[in-house]
Amino acid sequence: MPLVTLTVRRPKTVAFKSQVLKAAHRALMTAGVPEADLFQRVLELEPEDFVFDPKYPDAATPRDANFVLIEILFSVGRSVKVKRKILESLIAELAREPGLDPEHVMVVFKETSWENWAFAGGRILHA
């Protein structure tokens, strides 16, 4: 169960946020995540509450107000090869729609142990 968190500066349209989230889910599906395994949230913050450096560490073009931070929390065990596959798909999708500059996309993978997921009813299914 990946949990995707999208953080953006306000204001963003519903269409923009939806396109980014759909791209993230399609990218995860290329790595074997089931279509129904969909858990996403959006943090839309005021500019003073979402601060970032325009170029750190090596952005080819300065980040602007359309900069997006995508955090993907999933269970341990995915290889660097799989993560690169997700990134490749995600960046291509975002460049196509909503037309984001790939240099304005930051992705953070976070991993947790299987026993840290209780999907429903307090049941830990994978422990």
CORRAZI-V937214 format. One record per pair of residues at least 6 apart in sequence whose C-alpha atoms are under 8 Angstrom apart, sorted by the first residue. I is the first residue (numbers start at 0). J is the second residue. D is the distance in Angstrom with one decimal. If there is no record, write none. Layout:
# CORRAZI-V937214
I J D
I J D
This chain:
# CORRAZI-V937214
0 32 7.8
0 36 5.9
0 37 7.5
0 38 7.4
0 73 6.2
0 74 7.5
1 32 8.0
1 36 7.4
1 37 7.5
1 38 6.8
1 71 6.3
1 72 5.4
1 73 4.5
1 74 7.5
2 37 7.7
2 38 5.2
2 39 5.7
2 40 7.9
2 70 8.0
2 71 5.8
2 72 5.1
2 73 6.5
3 20 7.9
3 23 7.7
3 38 6.4
3 39 4.7
3 40 6.4
3 69 6.9
3 70 5.7
3 71 4.7
3 72 6.4
4 39 5.9
4 40 5.0
4 41 5.7
4 42 7.3
4 69 5.8
4 70 5.1
4 71 6.6
5 20 7.5
5 39 7.8
5 40 6.3
5 41 4.8
5 42 6.1
5 67 7.0
5 68 5.8
5 69 4.7
5 70 6.5
6 41 5.9
6 42 4.7
6 43 5.9
6 44 7.4
6 67 6.0
6 68 5.1
6 69 6.5
7 41 7.8
7 42 6.4
7 43 5.0
7 44 6.3
7 49 7.5
7 65 7.2
7 66 6.7
7 67 5.3
7 68 6.7
8 43 5.6
8 44 5.0
8 45 5.7
8 46 5.6
8 49 6.4
8 64 6.3
8 65 7.1
8 66 7.6
8 67 8.0
9 43 5.4
9 44 5.3
9 45 5.3
9 46 6.8
10 43 7.4
10 45 7.9
11 43 7.7
15 97 6.2
16 41 7.7
18 93 7.7
18 96 6.5
18 97 6.1
19 93 6.5
19 96 7.8
19 97 7.1
20 39 7.3
22 89 5.9
22 92 5.5
22 93 6.3
23 89 5.8
24 34 7.8
24 37 7.2
25 88 7.9
25 89 7.6
26 84 7.9
26 85 5.1
26 86 7.3
26 88 5.1
26 89 5.1
26 92 8.0
27 85 5.9
28 34 6.5
29 84 7.6
29 85 6.8
29 88 7.6
30 81 6.3
30 84 7.0
30 85 6.4
52 62 7.5
53 61 4.7
53 62 4.4
53 63 6.8
54 60 7.0
54 61 5.2
54 62 6.4
58 102 5.7
58 103 7.8
59 102 6.4
60 102 6.3
60 103 7.9
61 102 7.9
61 103 7.7
62 102 7.1
62 103 5.2
63 103 7.3
65 99 7.7
65 103 7.1
66 103 4.7
66 104 6.0
66 105 7.9
67 103 6.4
67 104 5.1
67 105 6.3
68 104 6.2
68 105 4.9
68 106 6.0
68 107 7.7
69 104 7.6
69 105 6.2
69 106 4.8
69 107 6.3
70 106 5.8
70 107 4.7
70 108 5.9
70 109 7.2
71 106 7.5
71 107 6.2
71 108 4.9
71 109 6.0
72 108 6.0
72 109 4.6
72 110 5.6
72 111 7.3
73 108 7.7
73 109 6.4
73 110 5.1
73 111 6.3
74 110 5.2
74 111 4.9
74 112 5.5
74 113 5.6
75 110 5.0
75 111 5.6
75 112 5.7
75 113 7.2
86 106 7.9
90 101 6.0
90 104 7.8
93 99 5.5
93 100 8.0
93 101 7.5
94 100 6.1
94 101 6.4
113 125 5.7
113 126 6.4
114 123 6.2
114 124 7.7
114 125 5.9
114 126 4.8
115 123 7.5
116 123 6.1
116 124 7.7
116 125 7.8
117 123 4.6
117 124 7.0
118 124 7.8
